[in-house]
């Protein structure tokens, strides 16, 4: 059975570990700092009493003054001996002679089982003093028993105290971390519950964005924006499916009707046969064009990684070539080119050709015949425009002309032909080429498509 760790459990574990490590590090640093301060204070104290013992002995030898034993506290153990090791004076005969230490430095001496009832553990300072007087050279040594020093004993006991308090510290930090993590994650759990209730049938629902202005509120806002885009995409998909079915339904009904007509009278009536065959041919071509456009649009939208490599295009000859191609099919169309011979642009030639063909085909289709189409290049603005003097588009329809299957005038669908996908394909290609597209149109005066190229 796989146990899945929740985010609350993970945060609790992380917070507990952080609190424990923080307390542990603080305690460790506190103990180290206190130990360092204590050792420095003990060293300074030993150095001071070493000087007192030395000077007191010097005065007692030279001037016959009594050695100042009263000036040395009970916890300072001193020893004065000759260089041959013979003892001169001490307040603890059991303390052994120890080697000299560096100037102003203290050393430790530990001997296990030194005493019958314990170990020797001293912090000491010692030096040899050269004296040309009656006393000659001698050694001075002062020490303190670390086993008898209360501050040192307390310091040594602190690690044990910390270890004993580790278990309740872990328990308390775990409880605090759990409460804090639960409180922090409460809005996130609310977002999860609300998000689970949103399905493809309820995309109009939104997450609650109230509460503190923090990252969780930003997450809710981001999800709501995502749901809005999904709702819009789902609506587009539904409309696309409905429109595609509607577009296919009409030619299929026509084909089915003429097939029935052929089965009944077409074999004996040549006129009916001819008319039905022409209609079947026309509707078959219409369906083939529709399917081809759907496949083209799907490939363009579902392959975002495919690239359209830019190339240098000599614009005047390029536009002349497109106009000549259309004149072969529509010889009555009047083309006007306004483009200097030196104009060169950077763009994928085949993709741009397809975009212009779609714009020109629409200009021809939705104009009184003979149609007039103007291709103009504005070098300063970096714009290529396709203008006609056709029927124009109402302002209320301009925002939807790039939707799939959208027709400004549904009554003209069968008359003008086409699939209603041309401008959708053009819009997709424009986006893929990183161009800007703008449309200007007035009803009864014509439409102009502007393509703006990056400088």
GIKA-V338748 format. One record per pair of residues at least 12 apart in sequence whose C-alpha atoms are under 6 Angstrom apart, sorted by the first residue. I is the first residue (numbers start at 1). J is the second residue. If there is no record, write none. Layout:
# GIKA-V338748
I;J, I;J
This chain:
# GIKA-V338748
8;181, 12;177, 12;178, 15;177, 16;173, 16;174, 43;106, 50;142, 75;144, 76;143, 76;144, 77;142, 77;143, 77;144, 78;90, 78;141, 78;142, 79;141, 80;139, 80;140, 81;138, 81;139, 82;138, 82;139, 83;138, 100;126, 100;127, 101;125, 101;126, 106;124, 106;125, 107;123, 107;124, 108;122, 108;123, 109;121, 109;122, 121;146, 122;144, 122;145, 122;146, 123;143, 123;144, 124;142, 124;143, 125;141, 125;142, 126;140, 126;141, 127;139, 127;140, 203;231, 206;224, 251;283, 255;280, 258;276, 290;419, 297;425, 308;348, 309;348, 310;346, 310;347, 310;348, 311;346, 311;347, 311;348, 312;345, 312;346, 313;344, 313;345, 314;344, 315;343, 315;344, 316;339, 316;341, 332;370, 333;370, 333;371, 333;372, 334;372, 335;373, 335;374, 336;374, 337;375, 338;376, 339;376, 339;377, 355;426, 358;422, 363;388, 366;390, 367;390, 367;391, 372;388, 373;387, 373;388, 374;386, 374;387, 382;452, 382;453, 383;451, 383;452, 384;450, 384;451, 385;449, 385;450, 386;448, 386;449, 387;447, 387;448, 388;446, 388;447, 389;445, 389;446, 390;446, 391;443, 391;444, 391;446, 392;441, 392;442, 392;443, 392;444, 392;445, 392;446, 392;447, 393;441, 393;443, 394;443, 402;423, 402;424, 403;424, 404;421, 404;424, 405;420, 405;421, 406;420, 435;452, 435;453, 436;451, 436;452, 437;450, 437;451, 438;450
